[in-house]
Amino acid sequence: MNDLAPNTLPIYLDNQASTPVDPRVLDAMLPYFTVDYGNPHSESHIYGHRAMAAIDAARAEIAASIHADPREIVFTSGATEANNLAIKGAARFARQHPAGGTVKDHVVTLATEHKCVLESCAALESDEYRVTYLPVPESGLVDLAALAAALTERTLLVSVMAAHNEIGVIQPLAEIGALCRSRGVLFHTDAAQALGKIPLDVEAMKIDLMSMSSHKLYGPKGVGALYMRRRPRVRLTPLIDGGGQERGMRSGSLPTPLCVGFGRACAVAREEMETEAARLKAMRERLRKTLAERIPGLLVNGDLEHRLPGSLNVSIPGTTAPELIEACPSIAISTGSACTSAVVEPSYVLRALGLSDERANGSVRLGLGRFTGDADIDYAADALAAAAARLRGGGVKVTTGASRTT
Ligand SMILES: *Cc1c(COP(=O)(O)O)cnc(C)c1O
């Protein structure tokens, strides 16, 4: 069932799920495994000092890439933990320290958020907080009027993803931030997909809390960060108790190599953002146009204009995603969130956009990245078009006949 030569890996078009570590990032990390391996929190010797100096430099790189102060960056194990800390931490602090007469126990988010945001909200609901899950129109973009209407005296926090992992749409962050600020509500954004891909500015966008992940921007897995505004100060109750590292917000010894890699990944992404975005967008548009020409009825899911440059989600009527994926073993693609893709049911994100089960079921996500080239795009377009034609032409399951050119 596989048309690949032995030892040949499929073309990787799943860069929203994770990205390879850039060689420049790996080089920066290596000394911190073997030479400067001290515990960064050891203050009595040079091993500790050198590790902490490297972490401080990394923290400054991460802060600079979102126009924050290094003291506003809390390292976490990834965006999942950062989202949990932001949402649960803010909610718990507000309940433990009620300010004035009004209890702030209401959170507003979108029905299309990442599972770790939705599940953090669900955990709050079972603790008797109230959560509003706003529906979204077919574009995937937030309805600002509906968001404004959902805010009440009791609303503590709004959580809206910066750029979507499944459909790639970029939300109007500055508009959401301005609305939240004017209503005295905290604005949290999950920027795991957006960091390093599009400009982010916590001041201009009035963001109070921002979750980040290193492995979505060519850094190592297992590290991320939460941006926490200092002015006006955002207060959270930590989720992990211990030695009080990260200003008490996240106890535990910091993983020096991972932090260093994350910092270097941010620096590289910042230097190359403009040229890389243009390159990715041109490739994505070529892929989209080729697929549209060769696959009658192909539809793009999510707004095309407000979209991450390397992201495409298409629905191919008359097919199902599992069939398509099986019929294209020479390209690595998926339906959406890696956490749930083992379950064969329509994506909750596409369903929330109001798409029919049939359309949602026939949708695949294509994610281009830093190491994707033009030849990969041509090859993937051939493979998908051939598979779609065969699947729609009578349901005979065969592998793609396209020949690999890279
Ligand atoms: C990948 C991803 C996460 C989870 O990040 P981890 O660092 O893997 O925990 C959360 N939100 C979005 C939008 C993501 O793309």
The ligand as an SDF file (V2000), in Angstrom:
LIG
                    3D

 15 15  0  0  0  0  0  0  0  0999 V2000
    0.0360   22.8700   19.3160 C   0  0  0  0  0  0  0  0  0  0  0  0
   -0.9790   23.7670   19.9080 C   0  0  0  0  0  0  0  0  0  0  0  0
   -1.2350   23.7590   21.2850 C   0  0  0  0  0  0  0  0  0  0  0  0
   -0.5370   22.8200   22.2270 C   0  0  0  0  0  0  0  0  0  0  0  0
    0.8130   23.1730   22.3420 O   0  0  0  0  0  0  0  0  0  0  0  0
    1.8590   22.2090   23.1080 P   0  0  0  0  0  0  0  0  0  0  0  0
    3.0710   23.0730   23.2260 O   0  0  0  0  0  0  0  0  0  0  0  0
    2.0370   21.0350   22.2050 O   0  0  0  0  0  0  0  0  0  0  0  0
    1.2700   21.8740   24.4180 O   0  0  0  0  0  0  0  0  0  0  0  0
   -2.1760   24.6260   21.7730 C   0  0  0  0  0  0  0  0  0  0  0  0
   -2.8230   25.4800   20.9630 N   0  0  0  0  0  0  0  0  0  0  0  0
   -2.6040   25.5310   19.6420 C   0  0  0  0  0  0  0  0  0  0  0  0
   -3.3220   26.5030   18.7970 C   0  0  0  0  0  0  0  0  0  0  0  0
   -1.6690   24.6700   19.0700 C   0  0  0  0  0  0  0  0  0  0  0  0
   -1.4560   24.7160   17.7640 O   0  0  0  0  0  0  0  0  0  0  0  0
  1  2  1  0
  2  3  1  0
  2 14  2  0
  3  4  1  0
  3 10  2  0
  4  5  1  0
  5  6  1  0
  6  7  2  0
  6  8  1  0
  6  9  1  0
 10 11  1  0
 11 12  2  0
 12 13  1  0
 12 14  1  0
 14 15  1  0
M  END
$$$$
